[in-house]
Amino acid sequence: MVEGIAADFDALAPAAGITTRLRICHFLAQAAHETDRFRTLEEYGGPAYFARYDGRRDLGNTQAGDGARYHGRGIFQLTGRFNYRRFGGLIGIDLEADPDRAMQPAISLSIAFAYWRERKINVAADANDVVAVTKLINGGRNGLAQRTQLLALAKTIWV
């Protein structure tokens, strides 16, 4: 997985404005956390766990089985029918029809960069605000301690 992501990173990152060492560090720290240190591009869980997303209109899950069908996939764990439709449209791939494509490294990277750009995460990264970056990626402070540690590690390499 790492090789697949690394192969396209330099070519795709500029379109998301990820052009400084600090932005790269923030992106990689968040990506490392969301992928369990680049071990998976799919949310852990099974049908019973994913059923908690069924009926979540805020995610666009309006049909039976949408929770499992549109569970978290990709670098930033794209979740919900609405997000698969939205980000698939942004990158020109019908992810709503084929959500498993979000686990292909190059597609996953394209989705993550589109998400980063749309949420204007560079502003928080430039301020070196790991809390704000985390909230923009995950919606809360989930895993903040590990994200902070991963950012510190990335900075030993890139900054």
N, CA and C atoms as a LAMMPS dump frame, in Angstrom:
ITEM: TIMESTEP
0
ITEM: NUMBER OF ATOMS
477
ITEM: BOX BOUNDS ff ff ff
-5.0000000000000000e+02 5.0000000000000000e+02
-5.0000000000000000e+02 5.0000000000000000e+02
-5.0000000000000000e+02 5.0000000000000000e+02
ITEM: ATOMS id mol type element x y z
1 1 1 N 0.822 -1.19 0
2 1 2 C 0 0 0
3 1 3 C 0.868 1.258 0
4 2 1 N 1.897 1.282 0.826
5 2 2 C 2.746 2.463 0.924
6 2 3 C 3.373 2.779 -0.427
7 3 1 N 3.831 1.752 -1.125
8 3 2 C 4.448 1.968 -2.427
9 3 3 C 3.46 2.591 -3.406
10 4 1 N 2.217 2.109 -3.383
11 4 2 C 1.192 2.636 -4.282
12 4 3 C 0.872 4.089 -4.003
13 5 1 N 0.845 4.451 -2.734
14 5 2 C 0.574 5.838 -2.357
15 5 3 C 1.786 6.711 -2.677
16 6 1 N 2.965 6.24 -2.324
17 6 2 C 4.182 7.018 -2.545
18 6 3 C 4.427 7.274 -4.026
19 7 1 N 4.053 6.314 -4.872
20 7 2 C 4.298 6.445 -6.306
21 7 3 C 3.61 7.662 -6.905
22 8 1 N 2.454 8.026 -6.392
23 8 2 C 1.683 9.135 -6.954
24 8 3 C 1.704 10.398 -6.099
25 9 1 N 2.297 10.332 -4.935
26 9 2 C 2.221 11.459 -4.002
27 9 3 C 2.768 12.751 -4.61
28 10 1 N 3.988 12.709 -5.114
29 10 2 C 4.621 13.927 -5.624
30 10 3 C 3.867 14.535 -6.797
31 11 1 N 3.28 13.689 -7.628
32 11 2 C 2.552 14.194 -8.793
33 11 3 C 1.213 14.813 -8.416
34 12 1 N 0.547 14.252 -7.399
35 12 2 C -0.808 14.687 -7.055
36 12 3 C -0.872 15.732 -5.938
37 13 1 N 0.111 15.767 -5.066
38 13 2 C 0.07 16.668 -3.904
39 13 3 C -0.07 18.148 -4.271
40 14 1 N 0.622 18.642 -5.296
41 14 2 C 0.499 20.073 -5.602
42 14 3 C -0.929 20.531 -5.91
43 15 1 N -1.737 19.686 -6.5
44 15 2 C -3.124 20.066 -6.804
45 15 3 C -3.921 20.324 -5.53
46 16 1 N -3.495 19.725 -4.423
47 16 2 C -4.148 19.953 -3.131
48 16 3 C -3.436 21.046 -2.343
49 17 1 N -2.409 21.637 -2.944
50 17 2 C -1.66 22.678 -2.25
51 17 3 C -0.713 22.134 -1.2
52 18 1 N -0.475 20.843 -1.221
53 18 2 C 0.429 20.235 -0.237
54 18 3 C 1.836 20.34 -0.813
55 19 1 N 2.418 21.519 -0.616
56 19 2 C 3.672 21.87 -1.277
57 19 3 C 4.767 22.311 -0.314
58 20 1 N 4.468 22.319 0.974
59 20 2 C 5.492 22.684 1.961
60 20 3 C 5.757 21.483 2.86
61 21 1 N 6.901 21.499 3.487
62 21 2 C 7.246 20.389 4.376
63 21 3 C 6.252 20.26 5.525
64 22 1 N 5.806 21.383 6.064
65 22 2 C 4.86 21.336 7.177
66 22 3 C 3.522 20.74 6.734
67 23 1 N 3.044 21.117 5.573
68 23 2 C 1.794 20.547 5.059
69 23 3 C 1.942 19.05 4.814
70 24 1 N 3.079 18.66 4.259
71 24 2 C 3.334 17.229 4.027
72 24 3 C 3.324 16.481 5.358
73 25 1 N 3.967 17.035 6.368
74 25 2 C 4.003 16.39 7.69
75 25 3 C 2.604 16.212 8.256
76 26 1 N 1.787 17.247 8.175
77 26 2 C 0.422 17.146 8.698
78 26 3 C -0.379 16.115 7.907
79 27 1 N -0.253 16.128 6.59
80 27 2 C -0.983 15.158 5.776
81 27 3 C -0.567 13.738 6.147
82 28 1 N 0.73 13.487 6.194
83 28 2 C 1.216 12.131 6.475
84 28 3 C 0.855 11.669 7.88
85 29 1 N 0.89 12.569 8.856
86 29 2 C 0.515 12.194 10.225
87 29 3 C -0.949 11.778 10.28
88 30 1 N -1.813 12.548 9.649
89 30 2 C -3.24 12.211 9.633
90 30 3 C -3.478 10.919 8.855
91 31 1 N -2.802 10.788 7.722
92 31 2 C -2.954 9.577 6.91
93 31 3 C -2.481 8.348 7.678
94 32 1 N -1.361 8.48 8.378
95 32 2 C -0.838 7.351 9.152
96 32 3 C -1.827 6.932 10.233
97 33 1 N -2.426 7.899 10.904
98 33 2 C -3.408 7.55 11.939
99 33 3 C -4.633 6.875 11.328
100 34 1 N -5.187 7.468 10.295
101 34 2 C -6.432 6.958 9.706
102 34 3 C -6.267 5.578 9.071
103 35 1 N -5.05 5.228 8.675
104 35 2 C -4.799 3.935 8.032
105 35 3 C -4.111 2.938 8.96
106 36 1 N -4.135 3.213 10.26
107 36 2 C -3.444 2.355 11.226
108 36 3 C -1.982 2.183 10.816
109 37 1 N -1.336 3.319 10.64
110 37 2 C 0.075 3.379 10.236
111 37 3 C 0.309 2.704 8.888
112 38 1 N -0.569 3.011 7.964
113 38 2 C -0.509 2.536 6.58
114 38 3 C -0.639 1.017 6.462
115 39 1 N -1.434 0.431 7.356
116 39 2 C -1.694 -1.011 7.299
117 39 3 C -3.002 -1.34 6.598
118 40 1 N -3.938 -0.383 6.533
119 40 2 C -5.236 -0.69 5.933
120 40 3 C -5.835 0.545 5.27
121 41 1 N -6.598 0.305 4.244
122 41 2 C -7.377 1.37 3.61
123 41 3 C -8.862 1.104 3.8
124 42 1 N -9.186 0.32 4.829
125 42 2 C -10.586 -0.009 5.097
126 42 3 C -10.831 0.031 6.601
127 43 1 N -11.934 0.634 6.969
128 43 2 C -12.331 0.728 8.37
129 43 3 C -12.457 -0.67 8.97
130 44 1 N -11.939 -0.834 10.165
131 44 2 C -12.072 -2.109 10.852
132 44 3 C -13.521 -2.297 11.304
133 45 1 N -14 -3.527 11.222
134 45 2 C -15.36 -3.84 11.655
135 45 3 C -15.991 -4.827 10.696
136 46 1 N -17.205 -5.192 10.988
137 46 2 C -17.944 -6.115 10.141
138 46 3 C -19.361 -5.621 9.969
139 47 1 N -20.218 -6.456 9.395
140 47 2 C -21.593 -6.037 9.113
141 47 3 C -22.334 -5.455 10.312
142 48 1 N -22.194 -6.065 11.477
143 48 2 C -22.908 -5.549 12.653
144 48 3 C -22.375 -4.17 13.047
145 49 1 N -21.072 -4.002 12.974
146 49 2 C -20.462 -2.716 13.305
147 49 3 C -20.876 -1.643 12.298
148 50 1 N -20.826 -1.985 11.007
149 50 2 C -21.148 -1.008 9.967
150 50 3 C -22.632 -0.659 9.937
151 51 1 N -23.471 -1.515 10.504
152 51 2 C -24.914 -1.24 10.54
153 51 3 C -25.215 0.042 11.313
154 52 1 N -24.285 0.482 12.157
155 52 2 C -24.502 1.729 12.906
156 52 3 C -24.595 2.937 11.984
157 53 1 N -24.132 2.784 10.737
158 53 2 C -24.231 3.863 9.76
159 53 3 C -25.544 3.831 8.982
160 54 1 N -26.296 2.728 9.089
161 54 2 C -27.58 2.642 8.372
162 54 3 C -28.511 3.755 8.836
163 55 1 N -29.216 4.336 7.898
164 55 2 C -30.183 5.371 8.233
165 55 3 C -29.575 6.714 8.604
166 56 1 N -28.26 6.844 8.518
167 56 2 C -27.606 8.121 8.841
168 56 3 C -27.779 9.08 7.67
169 57 1 N -28.831 9.865 7.727
170 57 2 C -29.126 10.806 6.643
171 57 3 C -28.032 11.858 6.494
172 58 1 N -27.33 12.178 7.584
173 58 2 C -26.232 13.137 7.491
174 58 3 C -25.099 12.61 6.614
175 59 1 N -25.058 11.289 6.43
176 59 2 C -24.071 10.661 5.548
177 59 3 C -24.668 10.316 4.185
178 60 1 N -25.949 10.599 4.014
179 60 2 C -26.621 10.262 2.759
180 60 3 C -27.028 8.81 2.67
181 61 1 N -26.996 8.1 3.786
182 61 2 C -27.358 6.679 3.809
183 61 3 C -28.871 6.55 3.941
184 62 1 N -29.526 6.369 2.811
185 62 2 C -30.99 6.36 2.777
186 62 3 C -31.58 5.002 2.443
187 63 1 N -30.734 4.058 2.026
188 63 2 C -31.225 2.743 1.631
189 63 3 C -30.708 1.68 2.597
190 64 1 N -31.497 0.627 2.756
191 64 2 C -31.074 -0.488 3.608
192 64 3 C -29.72 -1.007 3.127
193 65 1 N -28.812 -1.214 4.055
194 65 2 C -27.492 -1.739 3.723
195 65 3 C -26.457 -0.682 3.385
196 66 1 N -26.861 0.588 3.338
197 66 2 C -25.898 1.643 3.012
198 66 3 C -24.772 1.732 4.04
199 67 1 N -25.05 1.42 5.292
200 67 2 C -24.017 1.493 6.318
201 67 3 C -22.834 0.604 5.99
202 68 1 N -23.108 -0.639 5.633
203 68 2 C -22.039 -1.569 5.269
204 68 3 C -21.467 -1.234 3.894
205 69 1 N -22.326 -0.879 2.971
206 69 2 C -21.897 -0.595 1.597
207 69 3 C -20.947 0.603 1.549
208 70 1 N -21.238 1.619 2.352
209 70 2 C -20.452 2.852 2.307
210 70 3 C -19.7 3.106 3.612
211 71 1 N -19.147 2.018 4.193
212 71 2 C -18.329 2.181 5.394
213 71 3 C -16.998 2.832 5.017
214 72 1 N -16.199 3.143 6.028
215 72 2 C -14.966 3.873 5.803
216 72 3 C -13.957 3.136 4.942
217 73 1 N -13.525 3.82 3.897
218 73 2 C -12.489 3.297 3.006
219 73 3 C -11.576 4.443 2.59
220 74 1 N -10.354 4.082 2.256
221 74 2 C -9.41 5.07 1.758
222 74 3 C -8.554 5.656 2.864
223 75 1 N -7.672 6.53 2.476
224 75 2 C -6.723 7.114 3.414
225 75 3 C -7.428 7.826 4.561
226 76 1 N -8.465 8.602 4.253
227 76 2 C -9.189 9.323 5.299
228 76 3 C -10.538 8.691 5.622
229 77 1 N -10.684 7.411 5.316
230 77 2 C -11.879 6.641 5.692
231 77 3 C -13.174 7.314 5.218
232 78 1 N -13.274 7.514 3.911
233 78 2 C -14.479 8.06 3.288
234 78 3 C -15.678 7.234 3.736
235 79 1 N -16.706 7.886 4.266
236 79 2 C -17.848 7.187 4.856
237 79 3 C -19.154 7.827 4.402
238 80 1 N -20.117 6.988 4.027
239 80 2 C -21.456 7.457 3.68
240 80 3 C -21.666 7.635 2.188
241 81 1 N -22.868 7.286 1.749
242 81 2 C -23.226 7.384 0.33
243 81 3 C -22.936 8.786 -0.227
244 82 1 N -23.328 9.82 0.529
245 82 2 C -23.118 11.188 0.062
246 82 3 C -21.648 11.445 -0.245
247 83 1 N -20.755 11.042 0.648
248 83 2 C -19.329 11.293 0.444
249 83 3 C -18.763 10.485 -0.716
250 84 1 N -19.224 9.257 -0.891
251 84 2 C -18.767 8.474 -2.042
252 84 3 C -19.193 9.153 -3.336
253 85 1 N -20.422 9.66 -3.367
254 85 2 C -20.917 10.363 -4.559
255 85 3 C -20.135 11.662 -4.763
256 86 1 N -20.001 12.43 -3.701
257 86 2 C -19.353 13.746 -3.781
258 86 3 C -17.898 13.64 -4.22
259 87 1 N -17.13 12.826 -3.534
260 87 2 C -15.705 12.767 -3.841
261 87 3 C -15.419 11.942 -5.086
262 88 1 N -16.275 10.978 -5.385
263 88 2 C -16.166 10.292 -6.665
264 88 3 C -16.344 11.274 -7.809
265 89 1 N -17.32 12.167 -7.67
266 89 2 C -17.544 13.191 -8.686
267 89 3 C -16.355 14.125 -8.829
268 90 1 N -15.743 14.483 -7.718
269 90 2 C -14.594 15.39 -7.763
270 90 3 C -13.392 14.775 -8.469
271 91 1 N -13.231 13.455 -8.342
272 91 2 C -12.067 12.819 -8.976
273 91 3 C -12.423 12.104 -10.275
274 92 1 N -13.708 12.127 -10.656
275 92 2 C -14.125 11.546 -11.929
276 92 3 C -14.264 10.036 -11.935
277 93 1 N -14.594 9.449 -10.789
278 93 2 C -14.78 7.999 -10.68
279 93 3 C -16.087 7.743 -9.941
280 94 1 N -16.898 6.826 -10.446
281 94 2 C -18.194 6.537 -9.824
282 94 3 C -18.003 5.63 -8.608
283 95 1 N -17.634 6.234 -7.496
284 95 2 C -17.417 5.48 -6.26
285 95 3 C -18.723 5.018 -5.642
286 96 1 N -19.805 5.704 -5.934
287 96 2 C -21.1 5.282 -5.402
288 96 3 C -21.474 3.916 -5.966
289 97 1 N -21.196 3.683 -7.233
290 97 2 C -21.507 2.398 -7.859
291 97 3 C -20.507 1.316 -7.464
292 98 1 N -19.269 1.696 -7.19
293 98 2 C -18.219 0.724 -6.873
294 98 3 C -17.356 1.254 -5.723
295 99 1 N -17.898 1.219 -4.494
296 99 2 C -17.184 1.823 -3.363
297 99 3 C -15.834 1.184 -3.048
298 100 1 N -15.626 -0.075 -3.414
299 100 2 C -14.343 -0.722 -3.126
300 100 3 C -13.179 -0.067 -3.873
301 101 1 N -13.471 0.66 -4.933
302 101 2 C -12.389 1.337 -5.666
303 101 3 C -11.68 2.367 -4.786
304 102 1 N -12.353 2.828 -3.738
305 102 2 C -11.735 3.799 -2.826
306 102 3 C -10.545 3.201 -2.082
307 103 1 N -10.384 1.879 -2.147
308 103 2 C -9.25 1.228 -1.48
309 103 3 C -8.053 1.051 -2.41
310 104 1 N -8.178 1.418 -3.664
311 104 2 C -7.03 1.36 -4.562
312 104 3 C -6.114 2.533 -4.207
313 105 1 N -4.83 2.274 -3.977
314 105 2 C -3.955 3.328 -3.465
315 105 3 C -4.006 4.653 -4.232
316 106 1 N -3.911 4.628 -5.549
317 106 2 C -3.91 5.886 -6.308
318 106 3 C -5.244 6.61 -6.185
319 107 1 N -6.339 5.861 -6.208
320 107 2 C -7.666 6.469 -6.066
321 107 3 C -7.839 7.001 -4.652
322 108 1 N -7.399 6.233 -3.678
323 108 2 C -7.479 6.663 -2.282
324 108 3 C -6.72 7.97 -2.068
325 109 1 N -5.567 8.072 -2.674
326 109 2 C -4.767 9.29 -2.561
327 109 3 C -5.482 10.467 -3.22
328 110 1 N -6.066 10.238 -4.381
329 110 2 C -6.818 11.302 -5.064
330 110 3 C -7.987 11.782 -4.216
331 111 1 N -8.686 10.847 -3.586
332 111 2 C -9.804 11.206 -2.702
333 111 3 C -9.288 12.031 -1.523
334 112 1 N -8.206 11.575 -0.904
335 112 2 C -7.657 12.278 0.262
336 112 3 C -7.242 13.701 -0.106
337 113 1 N -6.62 13.863 -1.256
338 113 2 C -6.212 15.201 -1.68
339 113 3 C -7.425 16.074 -1.988
340 114 1 N -8.448 15.5 -2.606
341 114 2 C -9.676 16.266 -2.878
342 114 3 C -10.328 16.698 -1.568
343 115 1 N -10.345 15.799 -0.596
344 115 2 C -10.916 16.108 0.717
345 115 3 C -10.117 17.224 1.389
346 116 1 N -8.801 17.092 1.365
347 116 2 C -7.906 18.082 1.967
348 116 3 C -8.143 19.461 1.347
349 117 1 N -8.234 19.49 0.028
350 117 2 C -8.437 20.75 -0.692
351 117 3 C -9.81 21.347 -0.374
352 118 1 N -10.848 20.512 -0.434
353 118 2 C -12.204 21.004 -0.213
354 118 3 C -12.387 21.541 1.205
355 119 1 N -11.782 20.897 2.175
356 119 2 C -11.92 21.319 3.577
357 119 3 C -10.944 22.44 3.951
358 120 1 N -10.107 22.842 2.995
359 120 2 C -9.134 23.931 3.21
360 120 3 C -8.228 23.648 4.422
361 121 1 N -7.729 22.443 4.452
362 121 2 C -6.938 21.998 5.601
363 121 3 C -5.55 22.639 5.63
364 122 1 N -5.08 23.142 4.494
365 122 2 C -3.769 23.794 4.493
366 122 3 C -3.699 24.975 5.458
367 123 1 N -4.813 25.658 5.665
368 123 2 C -4.827 26.799 6.589
369 123 3 C -4.437 26.33 7.997
370 124 1 N -5.042 25.246 8.453
371 124 2 C -4.731 24.705 9.78
372 124 3 C -3.324 24.119 9.813
373 125 1 N -2.915 23.47 8.728
374 125 2 C -1.563 22.903 8.674
375 125 3 C -0.519 24.011 8.73
376 126 1 N -0.749 25.1 8.005
377 126 2 C 0.203 26.218 8.017
378 126 3 C 0.326 26.843 9.402
379 127 1 N -0.76 26.795 10.171
380 127 2 C -0.731 27.304 11.546
381 127 3 C -0.145 26.27 12.504
382 128 1 N 0.213 25.105 11.962
383 128 2 C 0.757 23.994 12.745
384 128 3 C -0.198 23.603 13.87
385 129 1 N -1.488 23.598 13.553
386 129 2 C -2.545 23.337 14.534
387 129 3 C -3.085 21.921 14.35
388 130 1 N -2.471 20.971 15.032
389 130 2 C -2.853 19.569 14.878
390 130 3 C -4.287 19.323 15.343
391 131 1 N -4.763 20.078 16.309
392 131 2 C -6.152 19.92 16.765
393 131 3 C -7.107 20.318 15.645
394 132 1 N -6.869 21.461 15.027
395 132 2 C -7.742 21.916 13.938
396 132 3 C -7.676 20.967 12.745
397 133 1 N -6.476 20.51 12.393
398 133 2 C -6.341 19.565 11.279
399 133 3 C -7.122 18.294 11.594
400 134 1 N -6.983 17.795 12.807
401 134 2 C -7.683 16.577 13.22
402 134 3 C -9.19 16.754 13.132
403 135 1 N -9.692 17.877 13.607
404 135 2 C -11.137 18.13 13.54
405 135 3 C -11.623 18.185 12.098
406 136 1 N -10.838 18.762 11.214
407 136 2 C -11.225 18.836 9.804
408 136 3 C -11.198 17.466 9.133
409 137 1 N -10.294 16.62 9.547
410 137 2 C -10.202 15.267 8.98
411 137 3 C -11.263 14.359 9.572
412 138 1 N -11.408 14.378 10.893
413 138 2 C -12.204 13.367 11.579
414 138 3 C -13.471 13.888 12.238
415 139 1 N -13.616 15.191 12.322
416 139 2 C -14.817 15.748 12.92
417 139 3 C -14.739 15.968 14.415
418 140 1 N -13.68 15.507 15.033
419 140 2 C -13.512 15.659 16.476
420 140 3 C -12.051 15.525 16.84
421 141 1 N -11.808 15.078 18.051
422 141 2 C -10.435 14.917 18.539
423 141 3 C -10.027 13.447 18.623
424 142 1 N -10.727 12.599 17.93
425 142 2 C -10.465 11.166 17.953
426 142 3 C -9 10.882 17.614
427 143 1 N -8.302 10.216 18.515
428 143 2 C -6.917 9.822 18.262
429 143 3 C -5.925 10.968 18.289
430 144 1 N -6.28 12.064 18.933
431 144 2 C -5.423 13.252 18.91
432 144 3 C -4.017 12.974 19.437
433 145 1 N -3.892 12.209 20.502
434 145 2 C -2.563 11.932 21.063
435 145 3 C -1.685 11.216 20.039
436 146 1 N -2.238 10.205 19.379
437 146 2 C -1.439 9.494 18.381
438 146 3 C -1.15 10.376 17.172
439 147 1 N -2.114 11.161 16.747
440 147 2 C -1.9 12.063 15.611
441 147 3 C -0.78 13.059 15.931
442 148 1 N -0.752 13.537 17.167
443 148 2 C 0.289 14.473 17.591
444 148 3 C 1.653 13.788 17.581
445 149 1 N 1.715 12.557 18.06
446 149 2 C 2.972 11.796 18.041
447 149 3 C 3.438 11.541 16.607
448 150 1 N 2.504 11.188 15.736
449 150 2 C 2.858 10.926 14.341
450 150 3 C 3.333 12.196 13.642
451 151 1 N 2.739 13.326 14
452 151 2 C 3.194 14.603 13.443
453 151 3 C 4.625 14.89 13.896
454 152 1 N 4.903 14.67 15.168
455 152 2 C 6.263 14.886 15.678
456 152 3 C 7.256 13.984 14.95
457 153 1 N 6.87 12.744 14.716
458 153 2 C 7.731 11.818 13.98
459 153 3 C 7.961 12.307 12.552
460 154 1 N 6.904 12.724 11.883
461 154 2 C 7.037 13.227 10.508
462 154 3 C 7.972 14.432 10.462
463 155 1 N 7.886 15.273 11.457
464 155 2 C 8.738 16.469 11.488
465 155 3 C 10.215 16.118 11.651
466 156 1 N 10.518 14.991 12.296
467 156 2 C 11.928 14.596 12.419
468 156 3 C 12.504 14.207 11.063
469 157 1 N 11.621 13.859 10.141
470 157 2 C 12.051 13.444 8.807
471 157 3 C 12.02 14.612 7.824
472 158 1 N 10.961 15.414 7.878
473 158 2 C 10.701 16.412 6.833
474 158 3 C 11.056 17.846 7.189
475 159 1 N 11.083 18.192 8.47
476 159 2 C 11.282 19.615 8.809
477 159 3 C 12.672 19.834 9.366
